[in-house]
Amino acid sequence: MEFGHFPQEILIEIFSRLPLKSVGKCRCLAELWREQLSTPHFIKSHLTHQNHHSHQVNLILNTPYHTIYSRSSIEGHTVWKKLPGLDLCEWTDIVGSCDGLVLMVLEEFEKFLVNPITRQLVKVPKSPLALKRKESFSMHGFGYDSASDDYKVVTLSYYDSTDNHYADRVETFVDVFSVKRGVWRRVDISPYDHLCKGTLSSGAFVNGALHWLARSRKLGSPSVIAAFNLANEVFDEIPAPSDVDVQNFVFNELVVLGGCLCMIVDGPYGPMDVWTMEEYGLKQSWTKFRIQVDYEWDIFKPLCFIGDDEEVVLVTHRETLVVYNRTNRTVREMATNIGAIDGCSFVESLVCPAALIGPKSENRCLVKVKVKTEKIPLML
C-alpha cells in the first residue's frame, strides 16, 4: 500500500520523527493523511521515537488551587498551559505517567487517564473490589505491560489499623485494572507490610514493574524495595544501595528520574541524597549525587532532569519550582507564575486514553483465589 507517491512504511518513519504539533498540522492537510497518521501503527511508531530520541521535557503540575497545568517547549520557548476541563475538580494526586498518559486521582478516589498534550481524558471504572474509603488507605501505580500490550492500574489498599501492635497483621490487597480488557482483578495479598511508610506513595514505574518501599511482614524485618511485575503480577525484591540504613530506608521516597529508579534520602535539616540505579536490578549500579541548598528552599521532591541531566527540577514545600545545577551546585527559581504542590514528567504522545478502555468495563471484575489457583469471574 502506498501513501501518496511513497511507500507507507517510509513516510511513517519520516512522520514519526516530527514533533506532535507538526503531526497535528499534517493531519489537517488531507483526509488520507489524517487517516494514516491516526492508525495504531503510526501512533506506536511515533511514541517509540519520542521515548528514545526526544529530549523535550514536559511537566504536568497540580497547583495549590487544584488547577492542572502542563509545561512544554514550542520552537525553543517554554509554554505553560492551563488544561481546560480539569480545573473544576479537586485533584489530590498525580500518580505517574507512562507513554504520554498520566494517571490522576480525585478527592473521592475517582481515577482518570489523561493525555495532557491532546487534552483527552477518560474515567477509570470504579473497582467493585475497592475497600470503603473511610475505613481504609490506598496507594496507586500506573504502567505498561509489554507482554500483553496492555496498560494497567494497580491499587494497594488495606484497612485502617489504629493499633500499631497489630499493624503487621493487616493485609494489603493488590487490585489490578487491565485497561485493554476493562476488568478489575484482585490478584493476591501483598507479602509485605506497607503500613510503615507513613505516607501513601505512588508506585514508581521502571522496567515493567511498579516499585514501593515496604518491610517484610515479620516484626523487626528490614526495609525492602518491593517491585510488582506487571507481566506476571507478582512481587519481587530489588537490591537497595549498600550505604542506606537497611532498617529505616522504608521512610525514604522512590521516584523516576531519566528513566531510572531513584531513592530519595532526605535529612530533616540537611542535604537531599539522590541514589540512582543506573542498570536496573544491579546492586553495584547505584550511584549518588547530593542536592545541597539553603534550608529556605525547603525541597519536597525532584520531578525530572533537564539540560542533558545537568539540572534537576524540584518541587518545594513553599509550592514553587526550583532548578538545581548538579555541576555548579547552584539553585534558581523556575520562571513561572504558578504554584505547584505535585507533578510529574511525561512524553509527547498521540495515545488516546478513551480508545484504550476495554468493553463492559463498568460491571466486570475478576478475583484470583489463591487457594483454588484459578480465576473466578464475578458479574457485578
C-alpha positions, 0 to 999 in steps of 0.5 A: 500500500502506498501513501501518496507517491511513497511507500507507507512504511517510509513516510511513517518513519519520516512522520514519526520523527516530527514533533506532535504539533507538526503531526497535528498540522499534517493531519489537517492537510488531507483526509488520507493523511489524517487517516494514516497518521491516526492508525495504531501503527503510526501512533506506536511508531511515533511514541517509540521515537519520542521515548528514545530520541526526544529530549523535550521535557514536559511537566504536568503540575497540580497547583495549590488551587487544584488547577492542572497545568502542563509545561512544554517547549514550542520552537525553543520557548517554554509554554505553560498551559492551563488544561481546560476541563480539569480545573473544576475538580479537586485533584489530590494526586498525580500518580505517574505517567507512562507513554504520554498518559498520566494517571490522576486521582480525585478527592473521592478516589475517582481515577482518570487517564489523561493525555495532557498534550491532546487534552483527552481524558477518560474515567477509570471504572470504579473497582467493585473490589475497592475497600470503603474509603473511610475505613481504609488507605490506598496507594496507586501505580500506573504502567505498561505491560509489554507482554500483553500490550496492555496498560494497567492500574494497580491499587494497594489498599488495606484497612485502617489499623489504629493499633500499631501492635497489630499493624503487621497483621493487616493485609494489603490487597493488590487490585489490578485494572487491565485497561485493554480488557476493562476488568478489575482483578484482585490478584493476591495479598501483598507479602509485605507490610506497607503500613510503615511508610507513613505516607501513601506513595505512588508506585514508581514505574521502571522496567515493567514493574511498579516499585514501593518501599515496604518491610517484610511482614515479620516484626523487626524485618528490614526495609525492602524495595518491593517491585510488582511485575506487571507481566506476571503480577507478582512481587519481587525484591530489588537490591537497595544501595549498600550505604542506606540504613537497611532498617529505616530506608522504608521512610525514604521516597522512590521516584523516576528520574531519566528513566531510572529508579531513584531513592530519595534520602532526605535529612530533616535539616540537611542535604537531599541524597539522590541514589540512582540505579543506573542498570536496573536490578544491579546492586553495584549500579547505584550511584549518588549525587547530593542536592545541597541548598539553603534550608529556605528552599525547603525541597519536597521532591525532584520531578525530572532532569533537564539540560542533558541531566545537568539540572534537576527540577524540584518541587518545594514545600513553599509550592514553587519550582526550583532548578538545581545545577548538579555541576555548579551546585547552584539553585534558581527559581523556575520562571513561572507564575504558578504554584505547584504542590505535585507533578510529574514528567511525561512524553509527547504522545498521540495515545488516546486514553478513551480508545484504550478502555476495554468493553463492559468495563463498568460491571466486570471484575475478576478475583484470583483465589489463591487457594483454588489457583484459578480465576473466578469471574464475578458479574457485578 
